Amino acid sequence: MGWSHLNPLEYHFERGLYYHEIVPNLICGTQPRNASDVDILAESERITHILNLQQDKDMHYWGVKLEDIRRACSRHSINHMRRPARDFDPHSLRRTIPGAVHSLAQALNSGGSRVYVHCTAGLGRAPAVCIAYLYWFTQLQLDEAYSYLTSLRPCGPKRDAIRGATYDVLANGADFQAFDSLPSDSFATLTEDDRFALQYRILRGLC
């Protein structure tokens, strides 16, 4: 059965893995449902790290057994990492993004790595983390990174969660709620100095 008729903004469990390579060695997609999906990622995509943004209840809902996933990862020498964020909760995502980008950047910097970032559908949490990585670790500004990723993978991650996470890292302990009163373009661009400071804090886990 073909899948071209499906709405790309809807999740279809029976479809299996649906993913896109965003930049070399960074892949964003849907959840691995079982050991066979991990086999595909290892053998077809040469994945070395998986970054899982799901909560336990997300996997339980779909009948995905985390231990089966981890055993398959171990068999392929894949480093399985978790940074859970609550689905459809932009504040939870905002709090999770810095640590998730830390894990992602560390993996990509380890040499010879290919990282698969996923949530459940690969439409919100996972692409938000990938966009944040592009924004913080390349020369793209937020709207450029957002447009670039969504042109490759149809999705609608929460832009304000990424802006908020940027504020949290750069403001270094400032009031979480104060961000909500800022203009909508605040922290949507970075100077070179800001980007350097942000990378320093992220890579050292100071966030």
Contacts in CASP RR format, 6 or more apart in sequence:
PFRMAT RR
TARGET T0000
AUTHOR 0000-0000-0000
METHOD contacts of the structure
MODEL  1
MGWSHLNPLEYHFERGLYYHEIVPNLICGTQPRNASDVDILAESERITHI
LNLQQDKDMHYWGVKLEDIRRACSRHSINHMRRPARDFDPHSLRRTIPGA
VHSLAQALNSGGSRVYVHCTAGLGRAPAVCIAYLYWFTQLQLDEAYSYLT
SLRPCGPKRDAIRGATYDVLANGADFQAFDSLPSDSFATLTEDDRFALQY
RILRGLC
3 12 0 8 1.000
3 15 0 8 1.000
3 18 0 8 1.000
6 12 0 8 1.000
6 15 0 8 1.000
8 154 0 8 1.000
8 155 0 8 1.000
9 123 0 8 1.000
9 154 0 8 1.000
9 155 0 8 1.000
9 156 0 8 1.000
10 121 0 8 1.000
11 30 0 8 1.000
11 120 0 8 1.000
11 121 0 8 1.000
11 122 0 8 1.000
11 123 0 8 1.000
13 33 0 8 1.000
13 62 0 8 1.000
15 30 0 8 1.000
16 30 0 8 1.000
16 33 0 8 1.000
16 37 0 8 1.000
17 29 0 8 1.000
17 30 0 8 1.000
17 32 0 8 1.000
17 37 0 8 1.000
17 40 0 8 1.000
17 41 0 8 1.000
18 29 0 8 1.000
18 30 0 8 1.000
19 27 0 8 1.000
19 28 0 8 1.000
19 29 0 8 1.000
19 30 0 8 1.000
19 45 0 8 1.000
19 116 0 8 1.000
19 118 0 8 1.000
20 27 0 8 1.000
20 28 0 8 1.000
20 29 0 8 1.000
20 152 0 8 1.000
20 153 0 8 1.000
21 27 0 8 1.000
22 28 0 8 1.000
22 130 0 8 1.000
22 134 0 8 1.000
22 149 0 8 1.000
22 152 0 8 1.000
22 153 0 8 1.000
23 134 0 8 1.000
23 138 0 8 1.000
25 108 0 8 1.000
25 112 0 8 1.000
25 113 0 8 1.000
25 114 0 8 1.000
25 115 0 8 1.000
26 104 0 8 1.000
26 108 0 8 1.000
26 114 0 8 1.000
26 115 0 8 1.000
26 117 0 8 1.000
26 130 0 8 1.000
26 133 0 8 1.000
27 45 0 8 1.000
27 47 0 8 1.000
27 114 0 8 1.000
27 115 0 8 1.000
27 116 0 8 1.000
27 117 0 8 1.000
28 116 0 8 1.000
28 117 0 8 1.000
28 118 0 8 1.000
28 122 0 8 1.000
28 126 0 8 1.000
28 127 0 8 1.000
28 130 0 8 1.000
28 149 0 8 1.000
28 153 0 8 1.000
29 116 0 8 1.000
29 117 0 8 1.000
29 118 0 8 1.000
29 122 0 8 1.000
29 126 0 8 1.000
29 153 0 8 1.000
30 118 0 8 1.000
30 120 0 8 1.000
30 121 0 8 1.000
30 122 0 8 1.000
31 52 0 8 1.000
31 54 0 8 1.000
31 58 0 8 1.000
31 59 0 8 1.000
31 62 0 8 1.000
31 64 0 8 1.000
31 118 0 8 1.000
31 119 0 8 1.000
31 120 0 8 1.000
31 121 0 8 1.000
31 122 0 8 1.000
32 38 0 8 1.000
32 41 0 8 1.000
32 50 0 8 1.000
32 64 0 8 1.000
32 69 0 8 1.000
32 72 0 8 1.000
32 118 0 8 1.000
33 62 0 8 1.000
33 64 0 8 1.000
34 64 0 8 1.000
34 65 0 8 1.000
34 68 0 8 1.000
34 69 0 8 1.000
34 72 0 8 1.000
35 68 0 8 1.000
35 69 0 8 1.000
35 71 0 8 1.000
35 72 0 8 1.000
38 50 0 8 1.000
38 69 0 8 1.000
38 72 0 8 1.000
38 73 0 8 1.000
38 76 0 8 1.000
38 78 0 8 1.000
39 72 0 8 1.000
39 76 0 8 1.000
41 47 0 8 1.000
41 50 0 8 1.000
41 78 0 8 1.000
41 116 0 8 1.000
42 72 0 8 1.000
42 76 0 8 1.000
42 78 0 8 1.000
45 114 0 8 1.000
45 116 0 8 1.000
46 114 0 8 1.000
47 76 0 8 1.000
47 78 0 8 1.000
47 114 0 8 1.000
47 115 0 8 1.000
47 116 0 8 1.000
48 77 0 8 1.000
48 78 0 8 1.000
48 79 0 8 1.000
48 107 0 8 1.000
48 112 0 8 1.000
48 113 0 8 1.000
48 114 0 8 1.000
48 115 0 8 1.000
49 78 0 8 1.000
49 79 0 8 1.000
49 80 0 8 1.000
49 81 0 8 1.000
49 107 0 8 1.000
49 113 0 8 1.000
49 114 0 8 1.000
49 115 0 8 1.000
49 116 0 8 1.000
50 69 0 8 1.000
50 73 0 8 1.000
50 78 0 8 1.000
50 79 0 8 1.000
50 80 0 8 1.000
50 81 0 8 1.000
50 115 0 8 1.000
50 116 0 8 1.000
50 118 0 8 1.000
51 81 0 8 1.000
51 82 0 8 1.000
51 83 0 8 1.000
51 100 0 8 1.000
51 103 0 8 1.000
51 104 0 8 1.000
51 107 0 8 1.000
51 115 0 8 1.000
51 116 0 8 1.000
51 117 0 8 1.000
51 118 0 8 1.000
51 129 0 8 1.000
52 80 0 8 1.000
52 81 0 8 1.000
52 82 0 8 1.000
52 83 0 8 1.000
52 84 0 8 1.000
52 118 0 8 1.000
52 119 0 8 1.000
53 82 0 8 1.000
53 83 0 8 1.000
53 84 0 8 1.000
53 85 0 8 1.000
53 96 0 8 1.000
53 100 0 8 1.000
53 117 0 8 1.000
53 118 0 8 1.000
53 119 0 8 1.000
53 125 0 8 1.000
53 126 0 8 1.000
53 129 0 8 1.000
54 82 0 8 1.000
54 84 0 8 1.000
54 87 0 8 1.000
54 118 0 8 1.000
54 119 0 8 1.000
54 120 0 8 1.000
54 125 0 8 1.000
55 84 0 8 1.000
55 85 0 8 1.000
55 86 0 8 1.000
55 87 0 8 1.000
56 66 0 8 1.000
56 84 0 8 1.000
58 87 0 8 1.000
58 119 0 8 1.000
58 120 0 8 1.000
59 65 0 8 1.000
59 66 0 8 1.000
62 120 0 8 1.000
69 80 0 8 1.000
70 80 0 8 1.000
72 78 0 8 1.000
73 79 0 8 1.000
73 80 0 8 1.000
74 80 0 8 1.000
79 107 0 8 1.000
81 103 0 8 1.000
81 107 0 8 1.000
83 96 0 8 1.000
83 99 0 8 1.000
83 100 0 8 1.000
83 103 0 8 1.000
83 129 0 8 1.000
84 96 0 8 1.000
85 92 0 8 1.000
85 93 0 8 1.000
85 95 0 8 1.000
85 96 0 8 1.000
85 100 0 8 1.000
85 119 0 8 1.000
85 125 0 8 1.000
86 92 0 8 1.000
86 93 0 8 1.000
87 119 0 8 1.000
87 120 0 8 1.000
87 125 0 8 1.000
90 158 0 8 1.000
90 160 0 8 1.000
90 161 0 8 1.000
91 161 0 8 1.000
93 124 0 8 1.000
93 125 0 8 1.000
93 128 0 8 1.000
93 158 0 8 1.000
93 161 0 8 1.000
94 160 0 8 1.000
94 161 0 8 1.000
94 162 0 8 1.000
94 164 0 8 1.000
94 165 0 8 1.000
94 168 0 8 1.000
95 165 0 8 1.000
95 168 0 8 1.000
96 125 0 8 1.000
96 129 0 8 1.000
97 128 0 8 1.000
97 129 0 8 1.000
97 132 0 8 1.000
97 161 0 8 1.000
97 162 0 8 1.000
97 165 0 8 1.000
98 165 0 8 1.000
98 168 0 8 1.000
98 169 0 8 1.000
98 202 0 8 1.000
98 205 0 8 1.000
98 207 0 8 1.000
99 202 0 8 1.000
99 205 0 8 1.000
99 207 0 8 1.000
100 117 0 8 1.000
100 129 0 8 1.000
100 132 0 8 1.000
101 129 0 8 1.000
101 132 0 8 1.000
101 133 0 8 1.000
101 136 0 8 1.000
101 137 0 8 1.000
101 202 0 8 1.000
102 202 0 8 1.000
102 203 0 8 1.000
102 205 0 8 1.000
102 207 0 8 1.000
104 115 0 8 1.000
104 117 0 8 1.000
104 129 0 8 1.000
104 130 0 8 1.000
104 133 0 8 1.000
105 133 0 8 1.000
105 137 0 8 1.000
105 199 0 8 1.000
105 202 0 8 1.000
105 203 0 8 1.000
106 203 0 8 1.000
107 113 0 8 1.000
107 115 0 8 1.000
108 115 0 8 1.000
109 203 0 8 1.000
117 126 0 8 1.000
117 129 0 8 1.000
117 130 0 8 1.000
118 126 0 8 1.000
119 125 0 8 1.000
119 126 0 8 1.000
122 153 0 8 1.000
122 155 0 8 1.000
123 155 0 8 1.000
123 156 0 8 1.000
123 157 0 8 1.000
124 155 0 8 1.000
124 156 0 8 1.000
124 157 0 8 1.000
124 158 0 8 1.000
125 157 0 8 1.000
127 149 0 8 1.000
127 150 0 8 1.000
127 153 0 8 1.000
127 155 0 8 1.000
127 156 0 8 1.000
127 157 0 8 1.000
128 157 0 8 1.000
128 158 0 8 1.000
128 161 0 8 1.000
128 162 0 8 1.000
130 149 0 8 1.000
131 142 0 8 1.000
131 145 0 8 1.000
131 146 0 8 1.000
131 149 0 8 1.000
131 157 0 8 1.000
131 162 0 8 1.000
132 162 0 8 1.000
132 165 0 8 1.000
132 166 0 8 1.000
134 140 0 8 1.000
134 145 0 8 1.000
134 148 0 8 1.000
134 149 0 8 1.000
135 141 0 8 1.000
135 142 0 8 1.000
135 145 0 8 1.000
135 162 0 8 1.000
135 166 0 8 1.000
135 190 0 8 1.000
136 166 0 8 1.000
136 190 0 8 1.000
136 195 0 8 1.000
136 198 0 8 1.000
136 199 0 8 1.000
136 202 0 8 1.000
137 199 0 8 1.000
138 145 0 8 1.000
140 148 0 8 1.000
141 188 0 8 1.000
141 189 0 8 1.000
141 190 0 8 1.000
142 159 0 8 1.000
142 162 0 8 1.000
142 163 0 8 1.000
142 166 0 8 1.000
142 187 0 8 1.000
142 188 0 8 1.000
142 189 0 8 1.000
143 188 0 8 1.000
146 157 0 8 1.000
146 159 0 8 1.000
146 162 0 8 1.000
149 155 0 8 1.000
150 156 0 8 1.000
160 184 0 8 1.000
163 179 0 8 1.000
163 186 0 8 1.000
163 187 0 8 1.000
163 188 0 8 1.000
164 179 0 8 1.000
164 187 0 8 1.000
166 187 0 8 1.000
166 190 0 8 1.000
166 198 0 8 1.000
167 174 0 8 1.000
167 179 0 8 1.000
167 182 0 8 1.000
167 186 0 8 1.000
167 187 0 8 1.000
168 174 0 8 1.000
168 176 0 8 1.000
168 179 0 8 1.000
168 207 0 8 1.000
169 198 0 8 1.000
169 201 0 8 1.000
169 202 0 8 1.000
169 207 0 8 1.000
170 187 0 8 1.000
170 194 0 8 1.000
170 197 0 8 1.000
170 198 0 8 1.000
172 201 0 8 1.000
179 186 0 8 1.000
179 187 0 8 1.000
190 198 0 8 1.000
200 206 0 8 1.000
201 207 0 8 1.000
END
